[in-house]
Amino acid sequence: MALKHAQSGEVIDLRPLGDKLQERKTYALVKTDEFEAVRLIIAKGDEIPSHKVTGQITLLCLEGQVSIEVPDSTISLSKDDWVYLEGSELHSVRAHEDSALLLTIMLK
């Protein structure tokens, strides 16, 4: 069953999932013509291969620890860390612990 997207004014609980993190999957919280917000779940040791997204993105680490490889550097994120990446910037994401991130993509 697909999860429904948030409606305008609807409160979404983004508190850490703790022990339930391993049971959860990535899902879109909302998608409009202008932006998309996703709760991104990455298991320890997994990697999202190098790719780029047309629009600017932000990543907020809700729990866990990840590293983001961008050209010429590595960005480390732990709980409550936030990063902005320019549109079309090549990057990959590797989880060093079971991790949940809030991904926001600006589509326009």
C-alpha contacts under 8 A as a table, 3 or more apart, distances in Angstrom:
res1	aa1	res2	aa2	distance
3	L	27	Y	7.47
4	K	29	L	7.75
5	H	28	A	6.81
5	H	29	L	5.16
5	H	30	V	4.84
5	H	31	K	7.36
6	A	10	E	6.02
6	A	11	V	7.92
6	A	12	I	7.42
6	A	29	L	5.80
6	A	30	V	5.43
7	Q	10	E	5.38
7	Q	30	V	7.77
14	L	62	L	7.49
15	R	62	L	7.30
16	P	21	L	7.96
16	P	62	L	6.15
16	P	63	E	5.92
16	P	100	A	7.73
17	L	20	K	5.29
17	L	21	L	5.01
18	G	21	L	5.59
19	D	22	Q	6.97
20	K	23	E	5.40
20	K	24	R	6.78
21	L	24	R	5.41
21	L	41	I	7.73
21	L	98	D	7.11
21	L	99	S	7.58
21	L	100	A	7.64
22	Q	43	A	7.07
22	Q	98	D	7.07
24	R	41	I	7.09
25	K	40	L	7.58
25	K	41	I	5.80
26	T	38	V	7.17
26	T	39	R	5.64
26	T	40	L	4.63
26	T	41	I	4.91
26	T	42	I	7.91
27	Y	38	V	5.72
27	Y	39	R	5.56
27	Y	40	L	6.69
28	A	31	K	7.09
28	A	36	E	7.29
28	A	37	A	5.97
28	A	38	V	4.18
28	A	39	R	6.27
29	L	36	E	7.62
29	L	37	A	5.43
29	L	38	V	5.25
29	L	39	R	6.70
30	V	36	E	5.68
30	V	37	A	5.39
30	V	38	V	7.16
31	K	34	E	7.88
31	K	35	F	5.95
31	K	36	E	4.24
31	K	37	A	6.48
32	T	35	F	5.42
32	T	36	E	6.25
33	D	107	L	6.74
33	D	108	K	7.41
34	E	106	M	6.04
34	E	107	L	4.91
34	E	108	K	5.14
35	F	104	T	7.01
35	F	105	I	5.45
35	F	106	M	4.45
35	F	107	L	4.97
35	F	108	K	7.23
36	E	104	T	5.68
36	E	105	I	5.18
36	E	106	M	6.70
36	E	107	L	7.29
37	A	102	L	6.96
37	A	103	L	5.63
37	A	104	T	4.48
37	A	105	I	6.50
38	V	102	L	5.83
38	V	103	L	5.06
38	V	104	T	6.45
39	R	100	A	6.65
39	R	101	L	5.78
39	R	102	L	4.88
39	R	103	L	6.33
40	L	100	A	5.53
40	L	101	L	5.01
40	L	102	L	6.15
40	L	103	L	6.53
41	I	98	D	7.70
41	I	99	S	5.83
41	I	100	A	4.59
41	I	101	L	6.57
42	I	46	D	6.31
42	I	47	E	7.55
42	I	94	R	7.87
42	I	95	A	6.05
42	I	98	D	6.05
42	I	99	S	5.29
42	I	100	A	6.44
43	A	46	D	5.50
43	A	95	A	6.30
43	A	97	E	6.78
43	A	98	D	4.42
43	A	99	S	6.26
44	K	95	A	4.98
44	K	96	H	5.19
44	K	97	E	4.31
44	K	98	D	4.42
44	K	99	S	7.13
45	G	94	R	6.71
45	G	95	A	5.44
45	G	96	H	5.77
45	G	97	E	7.15
46	D	94	R	5.87
46	D	95	A	5.75
47	E	92	S	7.14
47	E	93	V	5.52
47	E	94	R	4.21
47	E	95	A	6.43
48	I	92	S	5.55
48	I	93	V	5.08
48	I	94	R	6.40
49	P	91	H	7.82
49	P	92	S	5.05
49	P	93	V	6.89
50	S	69	E	7.98
50	S	90	L	6.32
50	S	91	H	5.02
50	S	92	S	4.15
50	S	93	V	7.65
51	H	90	L	5.35
51	H	91	H	5.58
51	H	92	S	6.37
52	K	87	G	7.55
52	K	88	S	4.97
52	K	89	E	5.54
52	K	90	L	4.67
52	K	91	H	6.28
53	V	56	Q	7.37
53	V	57	I	7.82
53	V	87	G	6.04
53	V	88	S	5.12
53	V	89	E	7.14
53	V	90	L	7.92
54	T	87	G	5.05
54	T	88	S	4.82
54	T	107	L	7.43
55	G	86	E	7.30
55	G	87	G	4.30
55	G	88	S	6.68
55	G	105	I	6.15
55	G	106	M	5.03
55	G	107	L	5.21
55	G	108	K	6.78
56	Q	84	Y	7.44
56	Q	85	L	5.87
56	Q	86	E	4.76
56	Q	87	G	4.02
56	Q	88	S	7.53
56	Q	105	I	5.93
56	Q	106	M	5.33
56	Q	107	L	7.67
57	I	84	Y	5.86
57	I	85	L	5.32
57	I	86	E	6.70
57	I	87	G	6.83
57	I	103	L	6.96
57	I	104	T	5.43
57	I	105	I	4.48
57	I	106	M	6.21
58	T	82	W	7.08
58	T	83	V	5.55
58	T	84	Y	4.40
58	T	85	L	6.21
58	T	102	L	7.88
58	T	103	L	5.77
58	T	104	T	5.18
58	T	105	I	6.75
59	L	82	W	5.57
59	L	83	V	5.38
59	L	84	Y	6.63
59	L	101	L	6.24
59	L	102	L	5.58
59	L	103	L	4.71
59	L	104	T	6.59
60	L	79	K	7.96
60	L	80	D	6.43
60	L	81	D	5.79
60	L	82	W	4.29
60	L	83	V	6.63
60	L	101	L	5.41
60	L	102	L	4.99
60	L	103	L	6.67
61	C	64	G	7.12
61	C	65	Q	7.43
61	C	77	L	6.25
61	C	78	S	5.85
61	C	79	K	4.97
61	C	80	D	5.40
61	C	81	D	5.49
61	C	82	W	6.38
61	C	99	S	7.57
61	C	100	A	6.28
61	C	101	L	4.45
61	C	102	L	6.47
62	L	78	S	7.90
62	L	79	K	5.21
62	L	80	D	5.86
62	L	99	S	7.49
62	L	100	A	5.41
62	L	101	L	5.20
62	L	102	L	6.74
63	E	78	S	6.75
63	E	79	K	4.62
63	E	80	D	7.45
63	E	98	D	7.92
63	E	99	S	5.38
63	E	100	A	5.36
63	E	101	L	7.07
64	G	78	S	5.93
64	G	79	K	6.04
64	G	95	A	7.75
64	G	96	H	7.52
64	G	97	E	5.20
64	G	98	D	5.59
64	G	99	S	4.14
64	G	100	A	6.58
65	Q	76	S	7.41
65	Q	77	L	5.69
65	Q	78	S	4.50
65	Q	79	K	6.90
65	Q	95	A	6.06
65	Q	96	H	5.46
65	Q	97	E	5.37
65	Q	98	D	7.40
65	Q	99	S	6.06
66	V	76	S	5.97
66	V	77	L	5.36
66	V	78	S	6.67
66	V	93	V	6.68
66	V	94	R	5.45
66	V	95	A	4.31
66	V	96	H	5.46
66	V	97	E	7.11
66	V	99	S	7.11
67	S	74	T	6.45
67	S	75	I	5.47
67	S	76	S	4.44
67	S	77	L	6.13
67	S	93	V	5.76
67	S	94	R	5.35
67	S	95	A	6.60
67	S	96	H	7.50
68	I	74	T	5.62
68	I	75	I	4.96
68	I	76	S	6.39
68	I	77	L	7.88
68	I	91	H	6.46
68	I	92	S	5.54
68	I	93	V	4.55
68	I	94	R	6.53
69	E	73	S	6.24
69	E	74	T	4.63
69	E	75	I	6.41
69	E	91	H	5.32
69	E	92	S	5.19
69	E	93	V	6.48
70	V	73	S	5.52
70	V	74	T	6.11
70	V	75	I	7.65
70	V	89	E	7.37
70	V	90	L	6.00
70	V	91	H	4.66
70	V	92	S	6.98
71	P	90	L	6.92
71	P	91	H	7.39
77	L	81	D	5.40
77	L	82	W	7.14
78	S	81	D	5.55
85	L	89	E	6.68
86	E	89	E	5.73
95	A	98	D	6.45
95	A	99	S	6.37
96	H	99	S	7.96
